[in-house]
Amino acid sequence: MKIDAGISGWGVLVFWLIAVILTSGDSNVLQAIFFVVDVIEFVIWCLPSGYINKQGWWSPNYDNDVEVPSLRNE
């Protein structure tokens, strides 16, 4: 599985910092927020490679589109 370079290093650092901040207290609210952030992180890592481009912006990669020929007899 290939991970996009735009989120690999910075993504791990940001989510790690958020985890440290949110789990440093005993508050149930902070732990709930951490759980939501953890789910968002999981969704981001499960996106197909190329969905996030090299700049790290949220955009589909249209460069790899494959043109499917029509099944009609035209």
C-alpha positions, 0 to 999 in steps of 0.5 A: 500500500502506497501512502501519499507523501503529502500526509505521511510525515506531517500527518503522523506528527499532527495526529500524535501531537493531538493525541498527546494533548487530548489524552494528557487530562482525565476529562471524558470530553477530551477522550471523546474528542480524541476518539473522533480524531482517531476515527478521522485519522483512520478514514484518511489512512484508508483513502486510496493512494492518490486521493490526496495530492502532493501538496496535501490538499483534499482533492481527487487525483484526475490524472489517473482517470481511465477512459472506458469505451462505450458499450453501444454500437455507434 
